[in-house]
Amino acid sequence: MTEELFRNDATLFECEARIVAVDDAGIELDRTVFYPQGGGQAGDAGWLVLSDGTALAIADTRKHPERAGAIAHVPASDADPAAWRAAFVPGAAVTARIDGQRRRAHMRLHTATHLLCALVPHPVDGCSITAGYARLDFHMNEPLDKEALTAGIARFVAARRPVRHRWISEAELDANPGLVRSMRVQPPRSATGEGRVRVIDIEGVDAQPCGGTHVADTHEVGDVIVTKIEKKSAMTRRVVLGFAVAPATAAG
């Protein structure tokens, strides 16, 4: 299994690691700061750097399709497969470095979706979090007001509420089913039923199971606004979030 350093510290943008395996899915490390696509949040991008300075651009990060607990770092499509496979081999030491600007955007928007959940008390029927926008689909038929939701998010941002994560047992989750807001995606469970579930807790605002990356304080969400509200079906209202000012793009 890949040691997932991002679970406990989303601000850790770099780590030393060793290559465990290389296959068609990508490059597997023994430990990583790269978040794999999941829970609606896009995977991280960045670079793997060998001790001699040779760098390989990573375009995406996914859970390995065949090995449970393994994370695949997917090389950019324009990287020469023969060249990188010859250099990035099992046993090699690398520095794993994510695109920090992309991660910060994910953190800000993902936390903003939790603020939105506090404003719209309906089940979530789908979500997507990227570096440019986030969307939540709510199971509801009432109308929503774009300006009112933007103002509500701004109030939470100004309140500077701490954002923390904690772990609860699966039994505790079963005893508090209201923590789960998503209709389609349930928190992962262990085969024995004795595992742990990660909960994101925004003090006095929202608490729900979530494995994604988040800011440490709602003030760090910054100027996130509701850019669009759509009626997708009789019982679905889609809310799209974006930045009032687009974040800077990291350079390679």
URBEL-V840478 format. One record per backbone hydrogen bond with DSSP energy under -1.0 kcal/mol. NH is the residue of the N-H (numbers start at 1). CO is the residue of the C=O. E is the energy in kcal/mol with one decimal. If there is no record, write none. Layout:
nh: [NH & NH]
co: [CO & CO]
e: [E & E]
This chain:
nh: [2 & 3 & 5 & 5 & 7 & 9 & 12 & 15 & 17 & 19 & 20 & 21 & 23 & 27 & 28 & 30 & 32 & 37 & 38 & 41 & 42 & 44 & 46 & 47 & 48 & 49 & 50 & 53 & 56 & 58 & 59 & 60 & 62 & 64 & 70 & 72 & 73 & 74 & 76 & 79 & 84 & 85 & 86 & 87 & 88 & 89 & 91 & 92 & 94 & 95 & 96 & 97 & 98 & 99 & 100 & 103 & 104 & 105 & 106 & 107 & 108 & 109 & 110 & 111 & 112 & 113 & 114 & 115 & 116 & 117 & 118 & 119 & 120 & 122 & 124 & 125 & 128 & 129 & 130 & 134 & 135 & 136 & 137 & 138 & 139 & 140 & 149 & 150 & 151 & 152 & 153 & 154 & 155 & 156 & 157 & 158 & 159 & 160 & 163 & 164 & 166 & 168 & 170 & 173 & 174 & 175 & 176 & 179 & 180 & 183 & 197 & 199 & 200 & 201 & 202 & 203 & 205 & 206 & 208 & 210 & 218 & 220 & 221 & 224 & 225 & 227 & 228 & 230 & 232 & 233 & 236 & 237 & 238 & 239 & 240 & 241 & 242 & 244]
co: [69 & 30 & 3 & 32 & 4 & 5 & 9 & 96 & 94 & 92 & 28 & 28 & 26 & 73 & 21 & 18 & 3 & 61 & 41 & 38 & 129 & 35 & 58 & 97 & 56 & 95 & 54 & 50 & 48 & 46 & 74 & 74 & 72 & 70 & 67 & 62 & 27 & 60 & 57 & 76 & 80 & 81 & 82 & 83 & 84 & 87 & 19 & 89 & 17 & 49 & 15 & 47 & 13 & 45 & 98 & 99 & 100 & 101 & 102 & 103 & 104 & 105 & 106 & 107 & 108 & 109 & 110 & 111 & 112 & 113 & 114 & 115 & 116 & 120 & 181 & 137 & 135 & 40 & 133 & 241 & 128 & 239 & 126 & 237 & 123 & 138 & 145 & 146 & 147 & 148 & 149 & 150 & 151 & 152 & 153 & 154 & 155 & 157 & 216 & 201 & 199 & 197 & 195 & 169 & 170 & 171 & 173 & 176 & 177 & 124 & 168 & 166 & 208 & 164 & 206 & 162 & 202 & 202 & 200 & 198 & 161 & 217 & 218 & 222 & 242 & 240 & 240 & 238 & 236 & 236 & 233 & 138 & 230 & 136 & 228 & 134 & 225 & 223]
e: [-2.5 & -2.3 & -1.2 & -1.8 & -1.3 & -1.3 & -1.2 & -1.9 & -2.8 & -2.7 & -3.2 & -1.4 & -2.2 & -2.3 & -2.9 & -2.0 & -2.3 & -2.7 & -2.1 & -1.8 & -2.5 & -2.6 & -2.4 & -3.2 & -2.2 & -2.3 & -3.0 & -2.1 & -2.7 & -3.1 & -2.2 & -1.2 & -2.5 & -2.8 & -2.0 & -3.2 & -2.4 & -2.8 & -2.4 & -1.8 & -2.6 & -2.3 & -1.2 & -1.2 & -3.2 & -1.3 & -3.0 & -2.2 & -2.6 & -2.6 & -2.9 & -2.9 & -2.3 & -2.9 & -1.0 & -2.3 & -2.6 & -2.0 & -2.2 & -2.8 & -2.6 & -2.5 & -2.8 & -2.1 & -1.9 & -1.7 & -1.2 & -1.7 & -2.3 & -1.9 & -1.3 & -1.0 & -2.0 & -2.3 & -2.6 & -4.1 & -2.0 & -3.1 & -2.7 & -1.9 & -2.5 & -2.3 & -2.9 & -2.9 & -2.9 & -1.3 & -2.2 & -2.3 & -2.3 & -2.0 & -2.4 & -2.2 & -1.9 & -1.8 & -2.4 & -2.6 & -1.5 & -1.2 & -2.4 & -2.5 & -2.3 & -2.6 & -1.5 & -1.9 & -2.3 & -1.6 & -1.1 & -2.0 & -1.4 & -3.1 & -3.1 & -3.4 & -2.5 & -3.4 & -3.4 & -2.2 & -3.0 & -1.7 & -1.7 & -2.1 & -2.5 & -1.9 & -1.6 & -2.0 & -2.7 & -2.3 & -1.2 & -2.6 & -1.5 & -1.3 & -1.3 & -2.2 & -2.9 & -2.9 & -2.8 & -3.7 & -2.4 & -3.1]
